[in-house]
Amino acid sequence: MKFVTDLISAPGAAEAHGDHSASTAVLTPADAPTDTVPPTTGEQPLAWAPIEPAPKKRHLGLWIGIGLGAVALGAGAASLVLIAPGTTVAGVPVGWMTPGAAAEAVSTQIAQTEVTLTGAGEDTVLTGADLGATVDATALADTAFAERPLWNLGMWMGDPVPGEITLDADTASAALRSAVPTSFDDPVDAGVVFDAAAGTYVITPSEAGTGIDVDDLNAAFADAVAGGSTTFDYPGGPAEALPAVSDDDATATAASLNTMLSTVGFYVGDERTVPVAPAVAASWLTVIDEDGQLRIEADPATIQATVDTLPGLVDRAPVNATNIVDSGGTVLRAEREGVAGRALGDTSDVAAEFAQQLAAGDGVYKLTVTETAFETVNLFRRIEINLSQQRTYLFENDEVVKSWAVSTGLPGTLTPAGNFRVFAHTAMQDMGCFEGAPYCTEDVPWITWFAPNIGFHGTYWHNNFGQRMSHGCVNLPIDLAKYVYDWSPEGLEISVYY
């Protein structure tokens, strides 16, 4: 390192030493003053010389001290703005530099570092600038100065300050392709498409290619710079280039989409009120390969067509609950479950909101509805059998709703009179078909039991209803027996009388 020191002249030096640019004149006698004493006869003439002023004292020690002090002061000031000698940042020497100069030196050397592509690269040379090499030189220089200022002698010749050098992937790839086009055969990413025939998403397989690995080149570049090199060799021949989206990546995306298809729709509470067919949902979605990452996009405009149909599919009037009760009000059976009425709320933002959900993998859209409560209606049902009339009456809230001619028990096997309750139902069975039985009738259908071995049932062996014909049961045409079977819950009251 070279130091430059100003030359310093003491004040008044010109007066002390005279003006050296003028010559010294010698006075002749003719020039002498007239009031001088003439020389004695026979004596040589006098030569006149200028009268020298009394010499002034030269304070050399003072001026030398001031100069050395200025130098010391300058060195002290420099120690406050310079980086300690022996310091390297990202492989670049920056000792005795200001942080600004250090940052410039680092950036310049990174940009000018050369890589020679060997082999198929035919020794093509690319610079760091060609490859888009960058490093945060300012931050590194500031750190080096903060940790290793010149005044801190203990930090002189310290360990290198590492720096992360990054090659811009797009810039580097473009430069390498231009330099060695034969080394590049682009790989094919795996994809995800909808199979309309199967109603599911399937993958299109990936294919490997060839190229020059920018990440590996980046590591080699950084190693070379860190080692103090400004040039290095790197293979320019083709190496395997794997696809950014692997078959496994695509399979995972397809599985996620297929799971979503199984639940996609518009919900009221936990009910999928308006299911969406897989093909319809797939028409809303697009699988996008973005820099090697698969993501889902959903189109609100196509979703809107389904949203427009929602009021007709969601809105409904309330449906009252219906219970069958006995004379004491005990519920024997819930004949019909109550359903609350509902009206769909504002749908202006539904398509856009659902598009965002679908893109995030959520196919369950919760609709906002206003509900109207249902009422509960009790139906008091009972049955009367008039043995004298051979007729059955079905009552609901004490009004006859059905009445038919029946055939009850013959003399000797009369249908018992009294008040009974239905206690069981049998869809079909044989009657009397056991050893010692006086009769055997097979496959008797739709039996509604209300007394021991006595009940309503369908009859296929005669059509003489209105006359006594049975062994105690109440005979009905098969279709009417099925009606009583369905209409009468267990516990229904039955009155048999003459």
C-alpha positions in Angstrom: 0.0 0.0 0.0 1.3 3.4 -0.9 1.0 6.4 1.5 1.0 10.0 0.1 2.2 12.7 2.5 1.8 16.5 1.8 5.0 18.6 2.0 4.6 21.3 4.7 6.4 24.7 4.7 6.6 26.8 7.9 5.1 30.2 7.9 7.7 33.1 7.2 10.2 30.8 5.5 10.5 33.3 2.6 11.4 36.1 5.0 13.9 34.0 6.9 15.8 32.7 3.9 15.2 35.5 1.4 13.9 35.3 -2.1 16.2 32.8 -3.8 14.9 33.8 -7.2 16.9 37.2 -7.1 20.7 37.5 -7.5 22.9 39.2 -4.9 24.3 42.6 -6.2 27.8 43.9 -5.4 28.1 47.6 -4.6 30.8 49.5 -6.3 32.4 52.7 -4.7 30.5 54.8 -7.0 27.3 53.3 -5.6 28.4 53.9 -2.1 26.6 56.5 0.0 28.2 60.0 -0.1 28.4 60.4 3.7 31.0 57.6 3.9 34.7 58.3 4.8 36.9 58.3 1.7 39.7 55.8 1.7 43.2 56.8 2.7 45.6 57.6 -0.1 47.3 54.5 -1.2 44.8 52.1 0.3 42.9 49.7 -1.9 39.2 50.6 -2.6 36.6 48.9 -0.5 34.1 46.4 -2.0 30.7 46.9 -0.6 28.5 43.8 0.2 24.9 43.8 1.3 24.4 43.7 5.0 23.1 40.3 6.0 20.2 40.5 8.4 20.5 38.7 11.7 19.5 35.0 11.2 16.2 34.0 12.7 16.0 30.8 14.8 14.5 27.8 12.9 12.1 25.8 15.1 12.5 22.5 13.2 11.5 20.4 16.1 8.2 22.2 16.3 7.4 21.8 12.6 8.5 18.2 12.5 6.3 17.5 15.5 3.3 19.1 13.9 3.8 17.0 10.7 4.0 13.7 12.5 1.0 14.6 14.5 -1.0 15.3 11.3 0.1 11.9 10.0 -0.9 10.2 13.2 -4.2 12.0 13.2 -4.8 10.9 9.6 -4.1 7.3 10.4 -6.4 7.4 13.4 -9.2 8.8 11.2 -8.5 6.2 8.6 -8.9 3.4 11.2 -12.4 4.7 11.7 -13.5 4.3 8.0 -11.4 1.4 6.7 -11.7 -2.4 6.9 -8.9 -4.3 8.6 -6.1 -5.7 6.3 -6.3 -9.3 5.4 -10.1 -9.3 5.3 -11.8 -11.1 2.4 -15.6 -11.0 1.6 -17.0 -13.7 -0.5 -13.5 -14.6 -1.6 -12.6 -11.0 -2.5 -9.8 -9.1 -0.6 -11.3 -5.9 0.8 -8.6 -4.9 3.4 -7.7 -1.2 3.6 -11.0 -0.3 1.8 -14.0 1.7 2.9 -17.3 -0.3 3.0 -18.4 1.4 -0.2 -15.2 0.5 -2.1 -15.4 -3.0 -0.7 -19.0 -3.5 -1.9 -18.0 -2.2 -5.4 -14.9 -4.6 -5.4 -17.0 -7.6 -4.5 -19.7 -6.9 -7.0 -17.2 -6.2 -9.8 -15.2 -9.4 -9.2 -18.4 -11.5 -9.0 -19.6 -10.0 -12.3 -16.2 -10.6 -14.0 -15.5 -14.1 -12.7 -15.3 -16.4 -15.7 -16.5 -20.0 -16.2 -15.3 -22.1 -19.1 -17.7 -24.7 -20.3 -15.6 -27.7 -21.2 -16.5 -30.7 -23.4 -19.6 -30.1 -25.5 -19.3 -26.5 -24.3 -16.3 -26.2 -26.6 -14.5 -24.0 -24.0 -17.2 -21.3 -24.3 -16.6 -18.6 -21.6 -19.4 -17.0 -19.6 -19.0 -14.4 -16.9 -20.9 -14.0 -13.7 -22.8 -11.1 -15.3 -23.8 -13.4 -18.2 -25.2 -15.9 -15.6 -27.0 -13.3 -13.5 -24.6 -13.8 -10.5 -25.5 -11.6 -7.5 -24.4 -11.2 -3.9 -25.5 -8.7 -1.3 -22.2 -6.9 -1.5 -23.3 -3.8 0.5 -24.6 -5.8 3.4 -21.4 -8.0 3.5 -19.1 -5.0 3.3 -21.0 -3.3 6.1 -20.8 -6.4 8.2 -17.0 -6.8 7.5 -16.4 -3.2 8.6 -18.6 -3.5 11.7 -16.9 -6.7 12.8 -13.3 -5.9 11.5 -12.5 -2.1 11.6 -8.9 -1.1 10.9 -8.3 0.1 14.5 -9.0 -3.4 15.9 -5.6 -5.0 15.5 -6.9 -8.3 16.8 -9.1 -8.6 13.7 -6.3 -8.2 11.1 -5.8 -11.2 8.8 -9.0 -12.7 10.1 -11.1 -15.6 8.7 -12.9 -15.0 5.4 -16.4 -13.5 5.5 -18.6 -15.9 3.6 -21.2 -14.6 1.1 -24.1 -16.3 -0.6 -23.7 -16.0 -4.4 -26.8 -16.7 -6.4 -27.2 -17.3 -10.1 -30.5 -16.1 -11.5 -32.1 -19.3 -12.8 -33.7 -17.7 -15.9 -30.7 -15.6 -16.9 -28.3 -18.5 -16.4 -30.5 -21.0 -18.3 -30.8 -18.6 -21.2 -27.1 -18.0 -21.3 -26.3 -21.8 -21.1 -28.8 -22.7 -23.8 -27.4 -20.1 -26.1 -23.8 -21.3 -25.4 -24.5 -25.1 -25.6 -27.9 -25.7 -27.2 -27.1 -29.4 -27.9 -27.0 -30.1 -24.1 -30.6 -29.2 -23.6 -33.6 -31.5 -24.1 -36.4 -30.2 -21.8 -38.0 -32.7 -19.4 -41.7 -33.1 -19.4 -43.5 -32.4 -16.1 -46.2 -34.9 -14.9 -49.7 -33.5 -15.3 -53.2 -34.0 -13.9 -56.3 -34.2 -16.2 -59.9 -35.1 -15.7 -61.0 -38.5 -17.2 -64.7 -37.9 -18.1 -65.3 -41.7 -18.7 -64.0 -42.6 -15.2 -65.3 -39.4 -13.6 -62.0 -38.9 -11.8 -58.7 -37.1 -12.2 -55.7 -39.1 -13.5 -52.1 -38.2 -14.2 -50.1 -37.9 -17.4 -46.6 -39.3 -16.6 -43.4 -37.2 -16.6 -40.4 -37.7 -18.9 -36.7 -36.9 -18.0 -34.6 -34.6 -20.2 -31.1 -33.3 -20.4 -29.5 -30.0 -19.5 -26.9 -28.2 -17.4 -27.8 -28.1 -13.8 -27.9 -24.4 -12.8 -28.0 -25.2 -9.0 -24.9 -27.3 -9.4 -23.2 -24.6 -11.4 -24.2 -22.1 -8.8 -22.4 -24.2 -6.1 -19.3 -24.5 -8.3 -19.3 -20.8 -8.9 -19.6 -20.0 -5.2 -16.8 -22.5 -4.4 -14.5 -21.0 -7.0 -15.0 -17.4 -5.7 -14.7 -18.4 -2.1 -11.3 -20.0 -3.0 -10.1 -16.7 -4.5 -10.4 -17.9 -8.1 -11.6 -15.6 -10.9 -11.8 -18.4 -13.4 -12.8 -22.0 -13.3 -13.9 -24.9 -15.6 -17.4 -26.6 -15.6 -18.7 -29.4 -17.8 -20.8 -28.2 -20.6 -22.1 -31.6 -21.7 -25.6 -32.8 -21.2 -26.6 -34.2 -17.8 -29.9 -35.7 -16.8 -32.6 -33.1 -16.1 -35.4 -34.3 -13.9 -38.9 -32.9 -14.4 -39.9 -30.2 -11.9 -43.3 -32.1 -11.3 -42.7 -35.8 -10.6 -45.3 -38.6 -11.0 -45.6 -38.7 -7.2 -46.3 -34.9 -7.1 -49.1 -35.3 -9.8 -50.5 -38.4 -8.0 -50.9 -36.5 -4.8 -52.6 -33.6 -6.5 -55.0 -36.0 -8.4 -55.8 -37.8 -5.1 -56.6 -34.4 -3.4 -58.9 -33.4 -6.3 -60.7 -36.8 -6.3 -61.3 -36.5 -2.6 -62.8 -33.1 -3.1 -65.0 -34.4 -6.0 -66.6 -36.9 -3.6 -67.9 -34.0 -1.3 -68.2 -31.0 -3.7 -71.5 -29.2 -3.5 -73.6 -26.6 -1.8 -74.5 -27.4 1.8 -77.2 -26.2 4.3 -75.8 -27.2 7.6 -74.3 -30.7 7.2 -76.7 -31.6 4.4 -75.3 -31.6 0.8 -78.4 -29.9 -0.5 -77.1 -29.4 -4.0 -74.5 -32.0 -5.0 -72.3 -31.1 -7.9 -71.5 -33.8 -10.5 -67.7 -34.6 -10.9 -67.8 -33.6 -14.6 -69.4 -30.3 -13.7 -66.9 -29.5 -10.9 -64.1 -30.5 -13.3 -65.4 -27.9 -15.8 -64.8 -25.2 -13.2 -61.3 -26.3 -12.4 -57.9 -25.9 -14.1 -54.7 -27.6 -12.9 -51.8 -25.2 -13.5 -48.1 -26.0 -13.6 -46.4 -22.9 -12.2 -42.7 -23.1 -12.0 -42.8 -26.8 -11.1 -45.6 -26.4 -8.6 -49.1 -27.7 -9.4 -51.9 -25.5 -8.2 -55.7 -25.4 -8.8 -57.6 -22.5 -10.3 -61.4 -22.2 -10.3 -63.4 -20.0 -12.7 -66.2 -18.0 -10.9 -67.9 -17.4 -14.3 -68.6 -21.1 -14.9 -69.6 -21.6 -11.2 -72.2 -18.8 -11.6 -74.3 -21.0 -13.9 -74.9 -23.4 -11.1 -75.3 -20.7 -8.5 -78.2 -19.3 -10.6 -80.1 -22.5 -10.1 -79.7 -22.6 -6.3 -83.0 -20.8 -5.3 -85.1 -23.4 -7.0 -83.1 -26.2 -5.4 -82.8 -24.8 -1.9 -86.0 -22.8 -1.2 -88.9 -24.8 0.2 -92.0 -24.4 2.3 -92.1 -25.9 5.8 -93.4 -29.5 6.1 -95.4 -30.1 9.3 -94.5 -33.1 11.5 -97.3 -35.7 11.8 -97.6 -38.2 14.8 -100.0 -41.0 15.3 -101.4 -41.0 18.8 -103.8 -43.0 20.9 -106.7 -41.7 22.9 -104.4 -40.7 25.7 -102.2 -38.6 23.4 -99.3 -41.1 23.5 -97.3 -41.0 20.3 -97.4 -44.4 18.7 -95.4 -43.5 15.6 -94.0 -40.5 13.9 -95.8 -40.7 10.6 -93.9 -37.9 9.0 -90.8 -36.0 10.2 -91.2 -32.2 10.3 -89.1 -30.2 7.8 -88.3 -26.5 8.4 -88.9 -24.2 5.5 -86.0 -22.2 4.1 -85.2 -19.3 1.8 -81.7 -18.8 0.3 -79.9 -15.6 1.2 -77.9 -13.3 -1.1 -75.9 -15.2 -3.7 -74.0 -12.4 -5.4 -70.6 -13.4 -3.9 -71.1 -17.2 -3.8 -69.4 -18.0 -7.1 -66.2 -15.9 -6.3 -66.1 -17.3 -2.7 -66.5 -20.9 -3.9 -63.8 -20.4 -6.5 -61.4 -19.5 -3.7 -62.4 -22.5 -1.6 -62.0 -24.9 -4.5 -58.5 -23.5 -5.3 -57.6 -24.3 -1.7 -59.0 -27.9 -2.0 -62.3 -27.3 -0.1 -65.4 -28.4 -2.0 -67.9 -27.8 0.7 -69.7 -24.5 0.3 -72.0 -23.5 3.2 -75.1 -21.6 2.0 -76.8 -18.9 4.1 -80.5 -19.5 4.5 -83.4 -18.2 6.5 -85.4 -21.0 8.1 -89.1 -21.2 9.0 -90.1 -23.6 11.8 -92.6 -26.4 11.1 -95.6 -27.3 13.2 -96.5 -30.7 14.7 -99.8 -32.3 14.0 -101.2 -35.3 16.0 -103.5 -37.8 14.4 -105.6 -39.9 16.7 -106.2 -43.2 14.9 -108.4 -46.2 15.9 -110.3 -49.1 14.3 -113.8 -50.4 14.9 -115.0 -53.9 13.8 -118.8 -54.2 13.7 -119.4 -58.0 13.9 -123.1 -57.6 13.2 -122.4 -55.6 10.0 -119.3 -57.5 9.1 -117.6 -54.2 8.4 -114.5 -52.4 9.6 -114.2 -48.7 10.1 -110.9 -46.7 10.2 -111.0 -43.5 12.2 -108.7 -40.5 12.2 -109.4 -37.7 14.7 -112.8 -39.4 15.2 -113.7 -39.2 11.5 -114.2 -42.3 9.3 -111.5 -42.2 6.7 -111.9 -45.8 5.3 -114.6 -48.5 5.7 -114.7 -52.1 4.1 -116.7 -55.2 4.3 -114.8 -58.0 6.1 -115.3 -61.7 7.0 -114.9 -62.5 10.7 -115.1 -65.8 12.6 -117.7 -68.5 11.9 -119.8 -69.9 14.8 -117.5 -72.0 16.9 -114.5 -69.9 16.0 -116.0 -66.4 16.5 -113.9 -63.3 16.5 -113.7 -62.1 20.1 -115.5 -58.9 21.0 -113.8 -56.3 23.3 -111.1 -53.6 23.2 -107.7 -54.5 22.0 -104.4 -52.9 20.8 -102.2 -53.9 17.8 -99.2 -55.7 19.2 -97.3 -57.1 16.2 -97.1 -57.3 12.4 -96.1 -60.3 10.2 -95.7 -59.8 6.5 -96.4 -63.5 5.7 -96.8 -66.8 7.4 -98.6 -70.2 7.3 -101.8 -70.5 9.5 -103.0 -73.7 11.1 -100.3 -75.8 9.4 -99.2 -78.0 12.3 -99.9 -81.5 13.3 -103.5 -82.0 14.6 -104.6 -78.5 13.2 -108.1 -78.5 11.7 -106.8 -76.5 8.7 -103.7 -75.3 6.9 -103.5 -72.1 4.9 -100.0 -71.3 3.6 -98.5 -67.9 2.8 -101.1 -65.7 4.5 -100.0 -62.1 3.8 -100.0 -58.9 5.8 -101.1 -59.9 9.2 -101.8 -57.2 11.8 -102.2 -58.9 15.2 -104.5 -57.4 17.9 -105.6 -60.5 20.0 -104.1 -63.9 20.7 -104.0 -65.7 17.3 -106.4 -63.1 15.9 -105.6 -60.3 13.5 -106.4 -58.7 10.1 -104.9 -60.5 7.1 -105.1 -60.7 3.4 -107.3 -63.5 1.9 -106.7 -65.1 -1.5 -109.0 -68.2 -1.1 -112.3 -66.5 -1.1 -114.1 -63.3 -2.2 -117.1 -63.5 0.0 -116.5 -60.5 2.1 -119.4 -59.3 4.3 -120.1 -62.9 5.4 -118.6 -64.8 8.3 -115.9 -67.0 6.8 -112.8 -67.3 9.1 -111.5 -69.2 12.0 -111.5 -66.0 14.1 -109.3 -63.6 12.1 -110.6 -60.7 10.1 -110.4 -61.5 6.4 -109.7 -58.6 3.9 -108.7 -58.4 0.3 -105.0 -58.5 0.0 -104.5 -54.9 -1.0 -106.7 -53.7 1.9 -104.9 -55.9 4.4 -101.7 -54.3 3.2 -103.3 -50.8 3.8 -104.3 -51.7 7.4 -100.8 -53.3 8.0 -99.1 -50.0 7.0 -101.7 -47.7 8.6 -101.8 -49.2 12.1 -98.8 -48.7 14.4 -98.2 -51.0 17.4 -100.5 -49.7 20.2 -103.3 -48.7 17.9 -106.7 -49.2 19.7 -109.2 -51.6 18.1 -112.8 -52.0 19.3 -114.7 -55.2 18.3 -118.5 -55.2 19.0 -121.8 -56.4 17.8 
